[in-house]
Amino acid sequence: MSQANTSKVWFVTGASRGFGALIVRDALQRGDRVVATARNPRQVIDALGEHPNLLAVKLDVTQEADAVAAVAQAVARFGRIDVLVNNAGFGVLGAVEETSIEEAKRLFDTNVFGLLAVSRAVLPQMRRQRSGHVINISSLGGYSGYFGWGVYGSTKFAVEGITEAMSQELAPLGIHVTVVEPGFFRTDFLNDNSLVSTAARIDDYADTVGKMRALASELNHKQPGDPQKFARAVLTLADAANPPLRLPLGTDAIARIEHKHSFVEGELAAWRTLAVSTDHDDVAVA
């Protein structure tokens, strides 16, 4: 893996805590310049302190005007943006049927439409530079669906699809795009301020989603992943000359991905005859 050591300008959303704050901290420590955004930028300063290479900026990702204004401030201060980390987001735990339209819309507004708004604001600058790296923080749940996480996972499935298309669109312009797929890390994600449980509870889901709610509570702050190592991995990713399209992080993420690949291959083999039978008769079967 080839790496470059030149100083970078980062633009990180959701930077007041969790992964975002750790990425900002590590980037600053190695001499990079960082635009750290949050709904309340004061929380960024409280978490990380004042720093000459840090610009804390107000950004509610659900407000596209905020994104445009934040990017303008970033370019005015540092002249460019080399790495965009779309990190802002939250989770909803509940069965698909239990999740109200209002709960789903709030989730998509932040996790999907917010990511799109920030990307649209940053990409014109990266296109002018003919360089940059967009890093979209997804989830293990964006690659493999699981009970209790269906609607949350659907937002991350969307991020996966958006990232794949962006990588194809932006590669000719010298811009890399990667989706990061963390498993469970020992952050505050399972706390009430990051994870919302659906208001509705349906007894028929007690043996699936009900058990997942209990597991999430038991697992909180006992997750296998180390957030400090996550942040360092993201910096390594940003330095790579040829970064991957996907980067799963954590042994649990890798295990789940391998399990899904095995399952999909098994189903494809079992149903291949029917699957290929639907082509026109004049289409040669490979």
C-alpha positions as CSV (number, residue, x, y, z in Angstrom):
1,M,0.0,0.0,0.0
2,S,1.5,3.3,-1.2
3,Q,1.2,6.3,1.0
4,A,1.8,10.1,0.7
5,N,2.9,12.2,3.6
6,T,1.8,15.6,2.4
7,S,-0.4,17.7,4.7
8,K,-4.1,17.4,4.0
9,V,-7.2,19.6,4.5
10,W,-10.0,17.6,6.0
11,F,-13.8,18.3,6.1
12,V,-15.5,16.1,8.7
13,T,-19.2,16.1,9.6
14,G,-20.5,14.9,13.0
15,A,-17.1,16.0,14.5
16,S,-18.1,16.8,18.1
17,R,-17.9,13.3,19.4
18,G,-17.4,9.6,18.4
19,F,-15.5,8.7,15.3
20,G,-15.6,12.2,14.0
21,A,-13.9,13.8,16.9
22,L,-11.2,11.1,17.0
23,I,-10.5,11.5,13.3
24,V,-10.2,15.3,13.8
25,R,-7.9,14.9,16.8
26,D,-5.5,12.5,15.0
27,A,-5.4,14.6,11.8
28,L,-4.5,17.7,13.8
29,Q,-1.9,15.8,15.8
30,R,0.0,14.9,12.6
31,G,-0.1,18.5,11.3
32,D,-3.1,18.4,9.0
33,R,-5.7,21.2,8.8
34,V,-9.3,20.3,9.6
35,V,-12.7,21.8,9.1
36,A,-14.7,20.1,11.9
37,T,-18.5,20.5,11.6
38,A,-21.3,20.0,14.0
39,R,-24.8,21.5,14.7
40,N,-23.1,23.3,17.6
41,P,-19.5,24.0,16.7
42,R,-18.8,25.1,20.3
43,Q,-19.0,21.4,21.2
44,V,-16.1,20.7,18.8
45,I,-13.9,23.2,20.6
46,D,-15.1,21.8,24.0
47,A,-14.1,18.3,22.9
48,L,-10.8,19.1,21.1
49,G,-9.7,22.5,22.3
50,E,-8.5,25.5,20.3
51,H,-6.0,24.8,17.6
52,P,-4.5,27.0,14.8
53,N,-5.2,24.3,12.2
54,L,-8.8,23.7,13.4
55,L,-11.9,25.5,12.0
56,A,-15.1,24.5,13.8
57,V,-18.1,25.3,11.7
58,K,-21.9,25.1,12.2
59,L,-23.4,22.5,9.9
60,D,-26.7,20.7,10.3
61,V,-26.5,18.3,7.4
62,T,-30.2,18.3,6.9
63,Q,-29.9,22.0,5.8
64,E,-28.2,22.2,2.5
65,A,-27.6,26.0,2.9
66,D,-25.5,25.1,6.0
67,A,-23.3,22.8,3.9
68,V,-22.7,25.4,1.2
69,A,-21.8,28.0,3.8
70,A,-19.5,25.6,5.6
71,V,-17.6,24.7,2.5
72,A,-17.2,28.4,1.6
73,Q,-15.7,29.0,5.0
74,A,-13.4,26.0,4.6
75,V,-12.1,27.2,1.2
76,A,-11.7,30.7,2.5
77,R,-9.6,29.6,5.4
78,F,-7.5,26.7,3.9
79,G,-7.8,27.1,0.2
80,R,-8.8,23.6,-0.6
81,I,-10.5,20.4,0.6
82,D,-8.6,17.1,0.2
83,V,-10.6,14.7,2.3
84,L,-14.3,14.7,3.0
85,V,-15.5,12.4,5.7
86,N,-19.3,12.1,5.7
87,N,-19.7,10.8,9.2
88,A,-22.8,12.5,10.6
89,G,-25.6,10.1,11.3
90,F,-27.7,8.2,13.9
91,G,-29.5,4.9,14.3
92,V,-33.0,3.6,14.7
93,L,-33.6,0.2,16.3
94,G,-36.9,-1.5,15.6
95,A,-38.7,-3.8,13.3
96,V,-39.4,-2.5,9.8
97,E,-43.1,-2.6,10.6
98,E,-42.6,-0.9,13.9
99,T,-40.8,2.1,12.3
100,S,-43.1,4.9,11.5
101,I,-42.8,7.0,8.3
102,E,-41.9,10.0,10.5
103,E,-39.0,8.0,12.1
104,A,-37.8,6.7,8.8
105,K,-37.9,10.2,7.2
106,R,-35.8,11.7,10.0
107,L,-33.3,8.9,9.6
108,F,-33.0,9.3,5.8
109,D,-32.9,13.1,6.1
110,T,-29.6,12.8,8.1
111,N,-28.0,9.6,6.9
112,V,-28.8,9.8,3.2
113,F,-30.0,13.3,2.2
114,G,-27.5,14.9,4.5
115,L,-24.7,13.0,3.0
116,L,-25.9,14.0,-0.5
117,A,-26.2,17.7,0.5
118,V,-22.6,17.8,2.0
119,S,-21.2,15.9,-1.0
120,R,-22.9,18.3,-3.5
121,A,-21.4,21.2,-1.6
122,V,-17.8,19.8,-1.5
123,L,-17.5,18.2,-4.9
124,P,-17.4,21.4,-7.0
125,Q,-14.2,22.3,-5.1
126,M,-12.7,18.8,-5.5
127,R,-13.5,18.9,-9.2
128,R,-11.8,22.3,-9.6
129,Q,-8.7,20.7,-7.9
130,R,-9.0,17.5,-9.9
131,S,-8.2,15.7,-6.7
132,G,-9.7,14.6,-3.4
133,H,-11.0,11.7,-1.5
134,V,-14.6,11.2,-0.3
135,I,-14.9,8.8,2.6
136,N,-18.5,7.8,3.4
137,I,-19.0,6.2,6.8
138,S,-21.5,3.4,6.3
139,S,-22.0,0.4,8.6
140,L,-21.8,-3.4,8.7
141,G,-25.6,-3.0,8.4
142,G,-25.2,-1.3,5.1
143,Y,-23.8,-4.5,3.6
144,S,-25.8,-7.1,5.4
145,G,-29.3,-6.6,6.7
146,Y,-30.3,-7.8,10.2
147,F,-33.4,-7.9,12.2
148,G,-34.0,-4.8,14.3
149,W,-31.8,-2.7,12.0
150,G,-33.8,-2.9,8.8
151,V,-34.6,0.8,8.2
152,Y,-31.3,2.0,9.7
153,G,-29.5,-0.5,7.5
154,S,-31.5,0.7,4.4
155,T,-30.0,4.2,4.8
156,K,-26.5,2.6,4.8
157,F,-27.4,0.4,1.9
158,A,-28.2,3.7,0.1
159,V,-24.9,5.1,1.1
160,E,-23.2,2.0,-0.4
161,G,-25.0,2.4,-3.7
162,I,-24.3,6.1,-3.8
163,T,-20.6,5.5,-3.1
164,E,-20.3,2.9,-5.9
165,A,-21.8,5.3,-8.4
166,M,-19.8,8.3,-7.2
167,S,-16.5,6.3,-7.5
168,Q,-17.3,5.6,-11.2
169,E,-18.3,9.2,-11.9
170,L,-15.4,10.8,-10.1
171,A,-12.5,8.5,-10.9
172,P,-11.9,10.2,-14.3
173,L,-11.6,13.5,-12.4
174,G,-8.9,12.3,-10.1
175,I,-11.2,12.0,-7.1
176,H,-11.3,8.8,-5.0
177,V,-14.4,7.6,-3.2
178,T,-14.5,4.9,-0.4
179,V,-17.3,3.6,1.8
180,V,-16.1,2.5,5.3
181,E,-18.1,-0.4,6.9
182,P,-17.5,-0.5,10.6
183,G,-18.7,-3.3,12.7
184,F,-19.6,-2.6,16.4
185,F,-17.1,-0.2,17.9
186,R,-16.9,0.9,21.5
187,T,-18.4,4.4,20.9
188,D,-21.6,6.0,22.2
189,F,-23.6,4.8,19.2
190,L,-25.8,2.6,21.4
191,N,-26.5,5.4,23.8
192,D,-29.8,7.3,23.6
193,N,-28.2,10.3,22.0
194,S,-27.1,8.3,18.9
195,L,-29.6,5.4,18.8
196,V,-33.3,5.9,18.8
197,S,-35.7,3.0,19.5
198,T,-39.0,3.0,17.7
199,A,-42.0,4.3,19.6
200,A,-44.0,1.3,18.5
201,R,-43.4,-2.2,19.9
202,I,-45.2,-5.2,18.5
203,D,-45.3,-8.3,20.7
204,D,-44.9,-10.7,17.7
205,Y,-41.3,-9.4,17.2
206,A,-40.3,-10.2,20.8
207,D,-38.1,-13.1,19.9
208,T,-36.2,-11.2,17.2
209,V,-36.2,-7.4,17.6
210,G,-37.0,-7.6,21.3
211,K,-33.9,-9.7,21.9
212,M,-31.9,-7.3,19.7
213,R,-32.9,-4.4,21.9
214,A,-31.7,-6.4,25.0
215,L,-28.5,-7.3,23.2
216,A,-27.8,-3.7,22.2
217,S,-28.2,-2.6,25.8
218,E,-25.9,-5.4,27.1
219,L,-23.3,-4.7,24.4
220,N,-23.1,-0.9,25.0
221,H,-19.5,0.0,25.7
222,K,-18.5,-3.7,25.4
223,Q,-18.3,-3.7,21.6
224,P,-15.2,-5.4,20.1
225,G,-14.0,-2.5,18.0
226,D,-11.5,0.1,19.3
227,P,-12.5,3.6,18.2
228,Q,-8.9,4.9,18.5
229,K,-7.8,2.2,16.0
230,F,-10.7,3.1,13.7
231,A,-9.6,6.7,13.5
232,R,-6.0,5.6,12.7
233,A,-7.3,3.3,10.0
234,V,-9.2,6.2,8.4
235,L,-6.0,8.3,8.3
236,T,-4.2,5.4,6.7
237,L,-7.0,5.1,4.2
238,A,-6.8,8.8,3.4
239,D,-3.1,8.5,2.7
240,A,-3.4,5.5,0.3
241,A,-2.4,6.3,-3.3
242,N,-5.0,3.7,-4.5
243,P,-7.7,3.4,-1.9
244,P,-10.3,0.7,-2.0
245,L,-14.0,1.2,-2.9
246,R,-14.9,-0.6,0.3
247,L,-13.1,-0.9,3.6
248,P,-14.7,-3.1,6.3
249,L,-13.3,-2.5,9.8
250,G,-13.5,-5.0,12.6
251,T,-13.4,-8.8,12.7
252,D,-17.2,-8.8,13.2
253,A,-17.7,-6.9,10.0
254,I,-15.4,-9.2,8.1
255,A,-17.2,-12.3,9.4
256,R,-20.6,-11.0,8.6
257,I,-19.5,-10.0,5.0
258,E,-18.0,-13.5,4.5
259,H,-21.2,-15.1,5.8
260,K,-23.3,-13.1,3.4
261,H,-21.1,-13.9,0.4
262,S,-21.5,-17.6,1.3
263,F,-25.2,-17.3,1.6
264,V,-25.7,-15.4,-1.6
265,E,-23.5,-17.9,-3.5
266,G,-25.5,-20.8,-2.1
267,E,-28.8,-19.3,-3.1
268,L,-27.5,-18.4,-6.6
269,A,-26.4,-22.0,-7.1
270,A,-29.7,-23.4,-5.9
271,W,-31.8,-21.1,-8.1
272,R,-29.5,-20.6,-11.1
273,T,-31.7,-22.7,-13.5
274,L,-34.8,-20.6,-12.9
275,A,-32.7,-17.4,-12.9
276,V,-31.2,-18.0,-16.3
277,S,-34.5,-19.3,-17.8
278,T,-36.0,-15.9,-18.1
279,D,-33.8,-14.7,-21.0
280,H,-35.1,-14.6,-24.6
281,D,-34.5,-17.8,-26.4
282,D,-32.0,-16.1,-28.8
283,V,-29.7,-15.2,-25.9
284,A,-26.8,-17.5,-25.5
285,V,-26.4,-18.9,-22.0
286,A,-22.8,-18.6,-20.8
